[in-house]
Amino acid sequence: MVNLGKKHICTNKDCGIKFYDLGKKEAICPRCHKEVIEEEEKQIIEKKIRSIIVEEEEKALEEEVSEEISEEEEEKDLLEEEYIEEDLTDFESMDYEEE
């Protein structure tokens, strides 16, 4: 297998591509030719990880809220059905005079 070196992410905000350094000491982006500094690269990776975690937490919270809403709607529907059934039994028990 061919050794492509270490994988990097370009720290230029307009670029941001992923590339391999091909075993060279300096990691230079093949698209924008900016030298990638390891500390900046780590910061970018950490920001991406944090944003992914936040997105996952927001998604889980949205699912939880939607489940609560659906449970509340089910309860309302059941209460409405009970209310309608009670009204029908009252209606059925009434005696009507025929003309």
Secondary structure, DSSP 8 states (H G I E B T S, - for coil): ------EEE---TTT--EEE-TT-SS-B-TTT--B--HHHHHHHHHHHHHHHHHHHHHHHHHHHHHHHHHHHHHHHHHHHHHHHHHHHHHHHT------
